[in-house]
Each structure stands twice: as C-alpha cells, then as structure tokens.
Amino acid sequence: MTEVSEETILEFMGQVREHIAKALAFVRPLIRGDQPAEFLILAEHLRKAKCIAEGLSGDDE
C-alpha cells in the first residue's frame, strides 16, 4: 500500500467537502415543498458525507 501524506489527505478532503457543498446548494431548493422522497434521501446522504468530510479534515464549521 502506498503511503500518502497528511497534507495530501487534507487537500483531498477539502476538495470532497467543496463538491458536497456545491451538491447540497443545488439540492436544497429542490427539496422545499412537496418533493419526491428521493430528494430528501439524497440531501440526507450529502449532509452525512459533508459531516464526515469535515470531521476528517479537522474543520468544525
């Protein structure tokens, strides 16, 4: 297995977090009102992924 520096991991997690935030920004308007349950499920998975990414990157936003 290849060694990866902590800096590389943190950079990667920052990129992941950025993309998750963009996805959440796109999905939030879609889930207002009477929307299919799939949007709510997607939003919840994205929220959980964002929390994980923030935890791994050490940010407490």
Buried (B, 14 or more C-beta within 10 A) or exposed (E): EEEEEEEEEBEBBBEBBEBBBEBBEEBEEBBEEEEEEEBEEBBEEBEEBBEBBBEBBEEEE
